Amino acid sequence: MKSFVVAVAVAAILAFGANVVLNDFFQKPVEVAFANSGVRL
C-alpha cells in the first residue's frame, strides 16, 4: 500500500512538472504558431 501511495505521488509530481514545462516553453497561440511572413495557414 505504501508503494502505491508513493507511485501516485511521483506520478502527480511528474505530471505537474511536464505541464509546467510544456506550457512555459512549447505552447504558443495559434496565431504565432501558424503565421509566417504575413501568411496564416
Secondary structure, DSSP 4 states (H G I P E B T S, - for coil): -HHHHHHHHHHHHHHHHHHHHIIIII---HHHHTEETTEE-
